[in-house]
């Protein structure tokens, strides 16, 4: 079984909470950790410096396309950050829990 972490940023805690709760309720992710972050990026030709909330979501690799689709539906950004990072290992019990908590 292949597992991933999906990184998503949201403009505020309310939107980050709504996205993460929906993804957990729909069993697309096992869990999400939320962190306040300061993001510096270029958007429409301007350098921006904004406060955001980062989600670090754990799931099965097979759920990635469904997660991308669902986040695009839920997110207020035109181009939300949704990137996946492979999990190369971890505690068997935790990865078993990720597997049992998400859709096959």
Secondary structure, 3 states (H helix, E strand, C coil): CCEEEEEEEECCHHHHHHHHHHHHHCCCCCEEEEEEEEEEEEECCEEEEEEEEEEEEEEEHHHHHHHHHHHHHHCCCCCCCEEEEEECCCCHHHHHHHHHHCCC
